[in-house]
């Protein structure tokens, strides 16, 4: 291919904004010149339209926070909720993992500063505080509060919660425990696929076949396999039952026993044969 026509040919090859591999495949079908692959790579990498639509880059290796030398050297702060009518201010000390949780009616800057003052009055002022980019943490009032008390402020990258992972992880633990406290005993737990909660409470209506059940979940009858049911806080004869003529006590006991037996079977450890008698195992590979 003459030098004068190469740029025109490259433009035609990349007219539909194909990727590098696809563009090379098209070029090899029709044209060739020394360094054509390199020219295609440079063209695609410099295409602005392709750059605007490309996927996120590969995740880089995580760099952990430096371990503090003493308590209250660095604290991580975040909000959980709204949940059960409150938002919760979460503060975790990076050294001791000591958490502080304060329920709040509002998450404004003034309310956040007031709650942090209560914590700092008990434990003292930290050297550094790590937060996300919430409006209460980026407001002028919050900046002045930190400056007056000599506290350094580190903001995580926008839409990158793992930077403040210490607080984010405790928020997850806190929400899980609060939802467990809210649950009532006497119900079968049903796997849910259309709600934020993974498991919801349900009432067994009737048994269908050997391993299927109709379950009342929030007034709606759904069909579930025994794999999708869990016994929760009940004895075998204490399952919550709907008032229906299609179900009797023996069906309830059978349903609950099926769930118990299936859970036991899944939790039974698999015993592997003893391989020590077959000779010395191979040396460990140091990768």
PyMOL commands that set and color helices and strands:
alter all, ss='L'
color gray80, all
select helices_A, chain A and resi 3-13+20-30+36-45+48-53+109-123+135-138+140-148+161-182+226-228+249-267+276-278
alter helices_A, ss='H'
color red, helices_A
select strands_A, chain A and resi 74-83+86-93+99-104+128-131+152-155+187-191+199-208+212-217+220-225+229-232
alter strands_A, ss='S'
color yellow, strands_A
deselect
rebuild
show_as cartoon
